Amino acid sequence: MDTMKRFKYRRVPKNKLFVSKRKSFGGFKRNSTQITQTIRNIFPNKYVVICIVLLFFSLYAFWEIDKIFTPTILKYSEKQTRRIASLVINEAYESASKELQGQDIIIRDVDENGKAIISTNTYLINKIIGSTTQHVEENIRRVENGDLSFLSLSKAEKKKMKSDHEGLYLKVPIGVVTNTVLLGKIGPTIPVRFSVVGDAVANVTQEVKPFGFDNSVVEIIMNVEVNMNVIIPFSTKSTKVKVEVPIATEIIDGEVPNYIPFTPNTQQAPSTTNGKK
C-alpha cells in the first residue's frame, strides 16, 4: 500500500513517473478553472443571461409592433382631431356672428351709369375675425379641460371622449389597425390626447364666380387655421386644421348683351338631287 499513491481518484505505482503529466494536467486544470471563474464573474447566473436575452427580444418585438400600429392609429386620431377642431371653429363663428346681426358685410351701391358697385365693410370684417379667433381659443381650452357640452356630437362620439386630471382624451380601440368594420371596435383602447400649438390664425378672402347667364356671385370667406399636436403613447404628430367659413354672399346683376352669339350648324343637309344630268 505504501508503494501506491492517489492520483486523480486512481491508485498508481509510485515508481511510475507521472510527475510531468500530473504537472501539465494540473496546469491545464488551473487555466480552465480561471477561465470558468472569469465567465462566472461576467455572467454570475445563467438565469440572468436568459432574462437579459428575453428583455432585448421583447424590446425589439415591441419596437416592430409599434412601427406597424403607430401610423394607422395616428391617421385615425388625426381624423377625429380634425372633426373636433372643425366643430370648435364653426361654433366659434356662430357665436361671433350673433354679435354682428343686422350689419352688412357687403355694401352694394350704384354708380352714375346705373351699374352695381360692390364694396366690403372692412371694420366689420376685422371685428368678426378677432371675435372668431377669440372664441376658437376659448372653445379649445374648454375641450382640453373636458367640456364638450357646447359641441354637436353624437352619443357614440361622446362615449369615446373621457377626461382626467390631464384633460380630455379620446379612446381609440386597437382594432382600428385592421381597417375592417367587424374588428374596428374590439380590443383594448389607446388614449389619444391633443393640444393646441400657438394661436388660431384667421384671414378673409374674396371670390367672384359666374352665376347664370349674366350674373356673378361674390363670396367673402373666412379661413381659420389651428395647429394641433396629436399625442399617443410613444409618438406625437403635428397637424394643421383649416376650415373655410363663408360669412357673406351677394349676387351681382350684369348687363344683358345686345345679341346672343350664334354658331351656325356646319352639318350639310342631305342632297335631294341624284347627281345625274
Backbone as numpy.savetxt, mean C-alpha at the origin, in Angstrom:
# Nx Ny Nz CAx CAy CAz Cx Cy Cz
53.55 -63.94 37.09 52.72 -62.74 37.09 53.58 -61.49 37.09
54.87 -61.63 37.65 55.72 -60.44 37.68 56.23 -60.09 36.31
56.32 -61.11 35.43 56.83 -60.85 34.09 55.80 -60.23 33.18
54.65 -59.99 33.70 53.57 -59.42 32.88 53.26 -58.01 33.38
52.89 -57.20 32.51 52.46 -55.83 32.90 51.21 -55.48 32.10
50.42 -54.58 32.63 49.16 -54.18 31.98 49.46 -53.11 30.93
48.95 -53.34 29.76 49.07 -52.33 28.70 47.78 -52.32 27.88
47.04 -51.28 28.03 45.79 -51.09 27.28 44.85 -52.26 27.51
44.61 -52.57 28.82 43.70 -53.62 29.21 44.14 -55.03 28.77
45.40 -55.18 28.41 45.92 -56.49 28.04 47.21 -56.77 28.81
47.43 -57.99 29.15 48.65 -58.38 29.86 49.64 -58.92 28.82
50.82 -58.31 28.75 51.82 -58.66 27.76 53.13 -58.99 28.48
53.98 -59.77 27.87 55.29 -60.07 28.49 56.13 -58.81 28.63
56.88 -58.77 29.72 57.68 -57.58 29.98 58.87 -57.49 29.06
59.37 -58.66 28.59 60.54 -58.63 27.73 60.21 -58.14 26.31
58.93 -58.06 25.99 58.54 -57.52 24.68 58.64 -56.00 24.72
59.35 -55.48 23.74 59.58 -54.03 23.74 58.42 -53.33 23.02
57.43 -52.93 23.79 56.32 -52.14 23.23 56.44 -50.69 23.64
57.63 -50.32 24.07 57.77 -48.96 24.63 57.55 -47.91 23.56
58.18 -48.14 22.39 58.04 -47.13 21.33 56.60 -47.03 20.85
55.94 -48.19 20.70 54.55 -48.15 20.26 53.68 -47.52 21.32
53.98 -47.84 22.58 53.18 -47.28 23.66 53.31 -45.76 23.69
54.53 -45.30 23.47 54.73 -43.85 23.48 54.02 -43.19 22.30
54.18 -43.82 21.13 53.52 -43.22 19.96 52.02 -43.23 20.10
51.44 -44.33 20.61 49.99 -44.39 20.80 49.54 -43.39 21.86
50.36 -43.28 22.88 50.00 -42.29 23.90 50.04 -40.88 23.38
51.00 -40.58 22.48 51.05 -39.24 21.89 49.86 -38.97 21.01
49.47 -39.97 20.22 48.27 -39.81 19.38 47.03 -39.62 20.23
46.99 -40.36 21.32 45.84 -40.25 22.21 45.77 -38.87 22.83
46.96 -38.36 23.22 46.97 -37.01 23.80 46.52 -35.98 22.77
46.96 -36.10 21.50 46.56 -35.15 20.46 45.07 -35.23 20.18
44.55 -36.43 20.07 43.11 -36.58 19.81 42.29 -36.06 20.98
42.82 -36.26 22.18 42.11 -35.75 23.35 42.07 -34.23 23.35
43.16 -33.61 22.96 43.20 -32.15 22.89 42.24 -31.62 21.83
42.19 -32.29 20.68 41.27 -31.85 19.62 39.82 -31.99 20.07
39.53 -33.12 20.70 38.17 -33.34 21.19 37.79 -32.31 22.24
38.76 -32.00 23.11 38.48 -31.01 24.15 38.27 -29.62 23.54
39.04 -29.32 22.49 38.87 -28.02 21.81 37.49 -27.91 21.17
37.05 -28.99 20.52 35.72 -28.99 19.91 34.65 -28.85 20.97
34.86 -29.51 22.08 33.87 -29.41 23.15 33.83 -28.02 23.76
34.99 -27.38 23.77 35.00 -25.99 24.28 34.25 -25.06 23.34
34.39 -25.31 22.03 33.67 -24.46 21.07 32.19 -24.80 21.06
31.86 -26.06 20.98 30.48 -26.53 21.00 30.28 -27.39 22.25
29.88 -26.79 23.34 29.82 -27.53 24.60 28.80 -28.65 24.61
27.75 -28.55 23.77 26.70 -29.57 23.82 26.10 -29.72 22.43
25.85 -30.96 22.03 25.28 -31.19 20.70 23.87 -30.62 20.58
23.15 -30.55 21.70 21.80 -29.98 21.65 21.84 -28.48 21.38
22.90 -27.85 21.85 23.06 -26.42 21.55 23.27 -26.22 20.06
24.07 -27.09 19.45 24.31 -27.00 18.00 23.01 -27.22 17.24
22.22 -28.19 17.65 20.94 -28.45 16.98 20.01 -27.26 17.10
19.98 -26.65 18.27 19.11 -25.48 18.47 19.54 -24.31 17.60
20.86 -24.12 17.47 21.36 -23.02 16.64 21.00 -23.25 15.17
21.16 -24.50 14.70 20.81 -24.82 13.31 19.32 -24.61 13.06
18.49 -25.06 13.99 17.05 -24.88 13.84 16.66 -23.42 13.87
17.36 -22.63 14.68 17.07 -21.20 14.74 17.36 -20.52 13.42
18.53 -20.81 12.83 18.86 -20.21 11.55 17.91 -20.69 10.45
17.54 -21.95 10.48 16.59 -22.47 9.50 15.23 -21.79 9.64
14.78 -21.57 10.86 13.49 -20.91 11.09 13.52 -19.47 10.61
14.63 -18.77 10.87 14.75 -17.39 10.42 14.74 -17.31 8.89
15.43 -18.23 8.25 15.44 -18.23 6.78 14.06 -18.53 6.21
13.36 -19.51 6.80 12.01 -19.84 6.34 11.06 -18.66 6.55
11.18 -17.99 7.69 10.33 -16.83 7.94 10.62 -15.72 6.94
11.88 -15.52 6.60 12.25 -14.49 5.64 11.68 -14.80 4.26
11.72 -16.05 3.84 11.17 -16.43 2.54 9.65 -16.27 2.52
8.98 -16.69 3.58 7.52 -16.55 3.64 7.13 -15.08 3.66
7.90 -14.27 4.35 7.60 -12.84 4.41 7.73 -12.20 3.03
8.71 -12.63 2.23 8.86 -12.09 0.88 7.66 -12.45 0.00
7.04 -13.59 0.25 5.90 -14.02 -0.56 4.62 -13.29 -0.13
4.41 -13.17 1.18 3.15 -12.64 1.69 3.11 -11.11 1.69
4.24 -10.46 1.94 4.23 -9.01 2.15 3.67 -8.22 0.96
4.08 -8.46 -0.30 3.53 -7.64 -1.40 2.01 -7.72 -1.52
1.44 -8.92 -1.37 -0.01 -9.06 -1.48 -0.73 -8.35 -0.35
-0.23 -8.51 0.87 -0.86 -7.86 2.02 -0.75 -6.35 1.92
0.40 -5.85 1.46 0.56 -4.40 1.30 -0.37 -3.85 0.23
-0.54 -4.60 -0.86 -1.44 -4.15 -1.93 -2.87 -4.07 -1.43
-3.31 -5.09 -0.71 -4.67 -5.08 -0.15 -4.82 -3.95 0.87
-3.84 -3.77 1.73 -3.91 -2.73 2.76 -3.89 -1.34 2.13
-3.11 -1.17 1.07 -3.07 0.12 0.39 -4.43 0.45 -0.23
-5.09 -0.55 -0.79 -6.42 -0.34 -1.37 -7.41 0.11 -0.30
-7.39 -0.53 0.86 -8.29 -0.14 1.95 -7.96 1.24 2.48
-6.68 1.56 2.55 -6.27 2.88 3.03 -6.72 3.97 2.07
-6.62 3.72 0.77 -7.09 4.70 -0.22 -8.59 4.94 -0.09
-9.33 3.89 0.16 -10.78 4.05 0.31 -11.10 4.92 1.52
-10.46 4.65 2.64 -10.72 5.44 3.84 -10.31 6.89 3.62
-9.15 7.11 2.98 -8.70 8.48 2.73 -9.66 9.21 1.79
-10.20 8.51 0.79 -11.16 9.15 -0.13 -12.43 9.55 0.61
-12.91 8.69 1.51 -14.09 9.04 2.30 -13.82 10.23 3.20
-12.63 10.28 3.76 -12.26 11.40 4.63 -12.23 12.70 3.85
-11.66 12.69 2.65 -11.56 13.91 1.84 -12.94 14.36 1.37
-13.77 13.43 0.91 -15.11 13.81 0.46 -15.95 14.37 1.59
-15.84 13.78 2.78 -16.58 14.30 3.92 -16.07 15.69 4.31
-14.76 15.90 4.18 -14.20 17.21 4.49 -14.71 18.27 3.53
-14.82 17.93 2.24 -15.35 18.90 1.28 -16.82 19.21 1.55
-17.60 18.18 1.90 -19.01 18.43 2.21 -19.15 19.36 3.40
-18.31 19.18 4.41 -18.36 20.07 5.57 -17.95 21.48 5.19
-16.95 21.61 4.32 -16.50 22.94 3.92 -17.51 23.63 3.01
-18.17 22.86 2.14 -19.12 23.48 1.21 -20.38 23.99 1.91
-20.72 23.41 3.07 -21.88 23.90 3.81 -21.68 25.33 4.30
-20.43 25.68 4.53 -20.14 27.03 5.00 -20.23 28.07 3.89
-20.29 27.60 2.63 -20.25 28.52 1.49 -21.52 28.43 0.65
-22.60 27.96 1.23 -23.85 27.85 0.47 -24.39 29.24 0.12
-24.95 29.31 -1.10 -25.51 30.58 -1.56 -24.51 31.48 -2.24
-23.27 31.05 -2.39 -22.25 31.87 -3.04 -21.80 31.17 -4.32
-21.59 31.97 -5.35 -21.24 31.43 -6.67 -19.73 31.44 -6.86
-19.21 30.27 -7.23 -17.78 30.19 -7.54 -17.52 30.67 -8.96
-18.41 30.33 -9.89 -18.30 30.78 -11.28 -19.23 31.97 -11.47
-18.68 33.06 -11.93 -19.44 34.29 -12.17 -19.66 34.43 -13.67
-20.91 34.57 -14.06 -21.26 34.67 -15.48 -21.71 36.08 -15.79
-21.19 36.64 -16.89 -21.53 38.00 -17.31 -21.62 38.03 -18.83
-22.08 39.16 -19.36 -22.25 39.34 -20.80 -21.52 40.61 -21.21
-20.77 40.53 -22.30 -20.06 41.72 -22.77 -20.97 42.58 -23.63
-20.42 43.63 -24.21 -21.21 44.58 -24.99 -21.75 43.98 -26.28
-21.13 42.90 -26.74 -21.61 42.23 -27.95 -22.60 41.11 -27.65
-22.93 40.92 -26.39 -23.89 39.89 -26.01 -23.29 38.51 -25.83
-21.97 38.42 -25.83 -21.32 37.13 -25.64 -21.11 36.87 -24.15
-21.19 35.59 -23.78 -21.04 35.21 -22.37 -19.58 35.32 -21.94
-19.38 35.86 -20.76 -18.05 35.97 -20.15 -18.07 35.21 -18.83
-17.10 34.34 -18.65 -17.02 33.52 -17.45 -15.78 33.92 -16.64
-15.97 34.14 -15.35 -14.86 34.40 -14.44 -15.09 33.62 -13.15
-14.06 33.49 -12.35 -14.15 32.73 -11.10 -13.94 33.65 -9.90
-14.57 33.26 -8.81 -14.45 34.00 -7.55 -13.21 33.46 -6.83
-12.08 34.15 -7.01 -10.81 33.68 -6.46 -10.84 33.63 -4.94
-11.44 34.62 -4.33 -11.51 34.65 -2.86 -12.27 33.44 -2.33
-13.37 33.10 -2.97 -14.18 31.97 -2.52 -13.45 30.65 -2.74
-12.71 30.55 -3.86 -11.96 29.32 -4.13 -10.87 29.12 -3.08
-10.13 30.17 -2.76 -9.09 30.05 -1.74 -9.68 29.71 -0.37
-10.85 30.24 -0.10 -11.49 29.96 1.18 -11.91 28.49 1.28
-12.47 27.96 0.21 -12.92 26.57 0.25 -11.72 25.61 0.26
-10.60 26.00 -0.38 -9.40 25.16 -0.32 -8.86 25.09 1.10
-8.76 26.24 1.76 -8.26 26.26 3.13 -9.17 25.51 4.09
-10.48 25.68 3.93 -11.42 25.00 4.81 -11.39 23.49 4.59
-11.31 23.06 3.33 -11.26 21.62 3.05 -9.99 20.99 3.60
-8.86 21.66 3.42 -7.60 21.14 3.94 -7.64 20.99 5.45
-8.21 21.97 6.12 -8.31 21.90 7.58 -9.21 20.74 8.02
-10.34 20.58 7.35 -11.24 19.48 7.70 -10.60 18.11 7.40
-9.82 18.01 6.33 -9.15 16.75 6.02 -8.19 16.35 7.14
-7.38 17.28 7.58 -6.42 16.97 8.64 -7.13 16.63 9.95
-8.22 17.32 10.25 -8.98 17.01 11.47 -9.61 15.63 11.38
-10.17 15.30 10.22 -10.82 13.99 10.06 -9.81 12.85 10.13
-8.62 13.06 9.55 -7.61 12.01 9.60 -7.16 11.76 11.04
-7.02 12.81 11.82 -6.66 12.63 13.23 -7.76 11.87 13.98
-9.01 12.14 13.63 -10.11 11.40 14.27 -10.06 9.92 13.90
-9.75 9.63 12.64 -9.66 8.23 12.21 -8.49 7.54 12.90
-7.35 8.21 13.01 -6.20 7.62 13.67 -6.48 7.32 15.14
-7.37 8.11 15.75 -7.74 7.88 17.15 -8.86 6.87 17.32
-9.36 6.32 16.19 -10.37 5.28 16.27 -11.80 5.74 16.09
-12.02 6.99 15.70 -13.37 7.52 15.52 -13.77 7.39 14.06
-14.73 6.51 13.78 -15.22 6.30 12.41 -16.69 6.67 12.28
-17.24 7.35 13.25 -18.67 7.63 13.26 -19.10 8.55 12.13
-18.20 9.38 11.63 -18.57 10.36 10.60 -18.37 9.83 9.19
-17.86 8.62 9.03 -17.62 8.04 7.71 -18.76 7.10 7.33
-19.08 7.09 6.05 -20.15 6.22 5.54 -19.57 4.85 5.18
-19.31 4.05 6.22 -18.78 2.70 6.04 -19.87 1.68 6.32
-19.78 0.55 5.64 -20.73 -0.54 5.89 -20.40 -1.23 7.21
-21.32 -2.05 7.70 -21.10 -2.77 8.95 -19.93 -3.75 8.83
-19.82 -4.38 7.66 -18.72 -5.32 7.46 -17.37 -4.61 7.49
-17.31 -3.41 6.91 -16.06 -2.65 6.93 -15.72 -2.16 8.33
-16.75 -1.77 9.09 -16.49 -1.30 10.45 -16.02 -2.44 11.36
-16.46 -3.68 11.06 -16.01 -4.81 11.87 -14.52 -5.07 11.69
-13.99 -4.73 10.52 -12.57 -4.92 10.28 -11.72 -3.89 11.01
-12.34 -2.79 11.40 -11.60 -1.71 12.06 -11.62 -1.91 13.57
-10.45 -1.84 14.17 -10.32 -1.93 15.61 -9.42 -0.80 16.09
-9.51 -0.50 17.37 -8.68 0.55 17.94 -8.10 0.08 19.26
-6.90 0.56 19.57 -6.25 0.28 20.84 -5.54 1.54 21.30
-4.60 1.38 22.23 -3.91 2.54 22.77 -3.04 3.23 21.73
-2.69 2.52 20.64 -1.89 3.12 19.58 -2.74 3.74 18.48
-4.04 3.54 18.51 -4.92 4.13 17.52 -5.67 3.08 16.72
-6.10 3.46 15.53 -6.91 2.59 14.68 -6.03 1.63 13.89
-6.51 0.41 13.71 -5.82 -0.53 12.84 -6.86 -1.40 12.13
-6.46 -1.92 10.99 -7.31 -2.73 10.13 -6.89 -4.19 10.24
-7.86 -5.07 10.47 -7.59 -6.50 10.56 -7.66 -7.12 9.16
-6.54 -7.61 8.67 -6.46 -8.21 7.35 -6.24 -9.71 7.51
-7.17 -10.55 7.06 -6.96 -12.01 7.17 -5.83 -12.46 6.26
-5.06 -13.40 6.74 -3.90 -13.86 5.97 -4.33 -14.61 4.71
-5.61 -14.99 4.63 -6.11 -15.68 3.44 -6.14 -14.82 2.19
-5.96 -13.50 2.32 -5.98 -12.63 1.13 -4.81 -12.92 0.21
-3.76 -13.55 0.72 -2.60 -13.85 -0.13 -2.94 -14.90 -1.18
-4.03 -15.64 -0.99 -4.42 -16.65 -1.98 -5.14 -16.05 -3.18
-5.62 -14.80 -3.03 -6.35 -14.12 -4.11 -7.58 -14.91 -4.57
-8.22 -15.58 -3.64 -9.44 -16.32 -3.95 -10.56 -15.88 -3.01
-11.79 -15.99 -3.49 -12.94 -15.56 -2.70 -13.18 -16.52 -1.53
-13.02 -17.81 -1.76 -13.32 -18.80 -0.72 -12.34 -18.72 0.44
-11.07 -18.48 0.16 -10.05 -18.49 1.20 -9.63 -17.10 1.64
-10.23 -16.07 1.06 -9.78 -14.72 1.35 -10.11 -14.22 2.74
-11.07 -14.87 3.44 -11.49 -14.39 4.75 -11.13 -15.34 5.88
-10.28 -16.31 5.61 -9.94 -17.28 6.65 -8.52 -17.04 7.13
-8.19 -17.68 8.24 -6.85 -17.60 8.78 -6.70 -16.49 9.80
-5.58 -16.45 10.48 -5.33 -15.38 11.45 -5.24 -14.02 10.76
-5.49 -12.98 11.52 -5.49 -11.63 10.97 -4.18 -10.93 11.28
-3.83 -9.99 10.40 -2.61 -9.19 10.55 -3.02 -7.75 10.79
-2.53 -7.09 11.82 -2.89 -5.69 12.06 -2.18 -4.77 11.07
-2.95 -3.89 10.45 -2.42 -2.92 9.50 -2.78 -1.53 10.00
-1.78 -0.71 10.16 -2.00 0.67 10.60 -1.60 1.62 9.49
-2.07 2.84 9.59 -1.68 3.86 8.62 -1.52 5.18 9.35
-0.64 6.00 8.83 -0.38 7.31 9.42 -0.15 8.31 8.30
-0.42 9.57 8.58 -0.29 10.64 7.60 1.12 11.21 7.67
1.71 11.43 6.50 3.04 12.03 6.40 2.88 13.44 5.86
3.21 14.43 6.66 3.07 15.82 6.22 1.62 16.28 6.28
1.34 17.36 5.56 0.02 17.98 5.55 -0.69 17.67 4.24
-2.00 17.81 4.28 -2.80 17.67 3.06 -2.56 18.86 2.14
-2.51 18.61 0.85 -2.26 19.65 -0.16 -3.45 19.68 -1.11
-3.95 20.89 -1.38 -5.10 21.05 -2.27 -4.83 22.17 -3.27
-5.30 21.98 -4.49 -5.23 23.01 -5.52 -6.43 22.87 -6.43
-6.62 23.86 -7.28 -7.81 23.92 -8.15 -7.37 24.00 -9.60
-8.03 23.23 -10.45 -7.81 23.28 -11.89 -9.13 23.56 -12.59
-9.03 24.09 -13.79 -10.22 24.43 -14.58 -10.18 23.67 -15.90
-11.29 23.07 -16.26 -11.39 22.32 -17.50 -12.59 22.81 -18.30
-12.40 22.92 -19.62 -13.48 23.31 -20.54 -13.67 22.17 -21.53
-14.89 21.64 -21.60 -15.19 20.52 -22.48 -16.36 20.89 -23.39
-16.32 20.40 -24.63 -17.47 20.65 -25.53 -18.70 19.91 -25.04
-19.85 20.56 -25.22 -21.10 19.98 -24.76 -22.17 20.26 -25.81
-22.66 19.21 -26.43 -23.67 19.40 -27.46 -23.06 19.93 -28.75
-23.89 20.70 -29.49 -23.48 21.18 -30.81 -22.66 22.46 -30.73
-23.11 23.42 -29.94 -22.41 24.71 -29.89 -22.23 25.20 -28.45
-22.23 24.29 -27.48 -22.09 24.67 -26.08 -20.79 24.10 -25.50
-20.43 24.62 -24.34 -19.25 24.15 -23.62 -19.57 24.05 -22.13
-18.84 23.18 -21.46 -19.01 23.00 -20.02 -17.71 23.40 -19.34
-17.82 24.30 -18.37 -16.67 24.74 -17.57 -16.76 24.06 -16.20
-15.70 23.34 -15.82 -15.66 22.64 -14.54 -14.50 23.17 -13.71
-14.79 23.46 -12.46 -13.77 23.81 -11.49 -13.56 22.59 -10.59
-12.36 22.02 -10.62 -12.07 20.78 -9.91 -11.01 21.05 -8.85
-11.28 20.58 -7.63 -10.30 20.69 -6.55 -9.59 19.35 -6.38
-8.27 19.38 -6.43 -7.44 18.19 -6.26 -6.83 18.20 -4.86
-7.10 17.15 -4.11 -6.59 17.02 -2.74 -5.66 15.82 -2.69
-4.45 16.03 -2.17 -3.46 14.97 -2.06 -3.06 14.78 -0.60
-2.95 13.52 -0.21 -2.52 13.17 1.15 -1.49 12.05 1.04
-0.34 12.22 1.66 0.69 11.19 1.71 0.51 10.37 2.99
0.44 9.06 2.83 0.18 8.19 3.97 1.16 7.02 3.97
1.43 6.51 5.16 2.24 5.31 5.34 1.34 4.14 5.72
1.47 3.04 4.98 0.78 1.80 5.33 1.77 0.94 6.10
1.43 0.59 7.33 2.36 -0.08 8.23 1.82 -1.46 8.58
2.62 -2.48 8.26 2.33 -3.85 8.68 3.56 -4.35 9.44
3.45 -5.45 10.18 4.64 -5.96 10.88 5.81 -6.20 9.94
6.95 -5.61 10.27 8.21 -5.77 9.55 8.24 -5.10 8.18
7.27 -4.26 7.86 7.29 -3.59 6.56 6.44 -2.34 6.59
6.83 -1.35 5.77 6.11 -0.08 5.66 6.16 0.36 4.20
5.05 0.92 3.73 4.98 1.41 2.36 4.31 2.77 2.34
4.90 3.69 1.59 4.33 5.03 1.44 3.44 5.06 0.21
2.31 5.72 0.33 1.37 5.83 -0.79 0.79 7.23 -0.83
0.48 7.69 -2.02 -0.11 9.01 -2.21 -1.56 8.84 -2.65
-2.46 9.45 -1.90 -3.89 9.39 -2.20 -4.30 10.73 -2.80
-4.84 10.68 -4.01 -5.28 11.88 -4.70 -6.74 11.75 -5.06
-7.53 12.74 -4.67 -8.97 12.73 -4.91 -9.33 14.01 -5.65
-10.10 13.86 -6.74 -10.59 15.01 -7.51 -12.06 15.25 -7.16
-12.35 16.46 -6.71 -13.70 16.82 -6.30 -14.18 18.00 -7.16
-15.20 17.82 -8.01 -15.74 18.96 -8.76 -16.51 19.89 -7.83
-16.14 21.15 -7.81 -16.79 22.10 -6.90 -17.72 23.07 -7.62
-17.61 23.17 -8.94 -18.52 24.07 -9.68 -18.56 23.64 -11.14
-19.74 23.78 -11.75 -19.93 23.45 -13.16 -20.85 24.49 -13.78
-20.50 24.93 -14.99 -21.30 25.94 -15.69 -21.31 25.61 -17.17
-22.51 25.73 -17.79 -22.67 25.50 -19.22 -22.70 26.85 -19.93
-21.87 26.98 -20.95 -21.77 28.22 -21.72 -22.43 27.99 -23.08
-23.36 28.89 -23.43 -24.02 28.81 -24.73 -23.13 29.46 -25.78
-22.85 28.73 -26.84 -22.04 29.28 -27.92 -22.90 29.88 -29.02
-22.22 30.38 -30.03 -22.92 30.98 -31.16 -23.38 29.90 -32.13
-24.58 30.08 -32.63 -25.11 29.15 -33.63 -24.49 29.49 -34.98
-23.88 28.53 -35.66 -23.24 28.83 -36.95 -24.28 29.20 -38.01
-23.82 29.98 -39.01 -24.71 30.42 -40.09 -25.09 29.27 -41.01
-24.26 28.27 -41.13 -24.58 27.14 -42.00 -24.00 25.87 -41.36
-24.53 24.76 -41.81 -24.06 23.46 -41.34 -23.19 22.86 -42.43
-21.93 22.57 -42.12 -21.08 21.97 -43.15 -21.69 20.66 -43.65
-21.67 20.52 -44.98 -22.27 19.33 -45.59 -21.25 18.70 -46.52
-21.03 17.45 -46.35 -20.11 16.71 -47.20 -20.92 15.83 -48.13
-20.87 16.08 -49.45 -21.69 15.29 -50.37 -21.25 13.83 -50.37
-22.20 12.99 -50.65 -21.93 11.56 -50.72 -21.16 11.27 -51.99
-20.00 10.66 -51.85 -19.15 10.39 -53.02 -19.53 9.10 -53.73
-20.45 8.36 -53.16 -20.84 7.10 -53.79 -21.67 7.39 -55.04
-21.30 6.86 -56.15 -21.99 7.10 -57.41 -23.25 6.25 -57.51
-24.28 6.87 -58.09 -25.54 6.14 -58.29 -25.35 5.13 -59.40
-26.02 4.02 -59.32 -25.88 3.01 -60.38 -26.40 3.54 -61.71
-25.69 3.25 -62.77 -26.05 3.72 -64.10 -27.28 2.97 -64.61
-28.19 3.76 -65.23 -29.43 3.15 -65.75 -29.31 2.78 -67.21
-28.18 3.15 -67.85 -27.99 2.81 -69.27 -27.24 1.50 -69.36
-27.43 0.83 -70.48 -26.77 -0.47 -70.67 -25.40 -0.33 -71.31
-25.02 0.93 -71.68 -23.69 1.17 -72.23 -23.59 0.87 -73.70
-24.68 0.44 -74.39 -24.64 0.17 -75.82 -25.09 1.38 -76.59
-24.46 1.66 -77.67 -24.83 2.75 -78.56 -25.82 2.25 -79.58
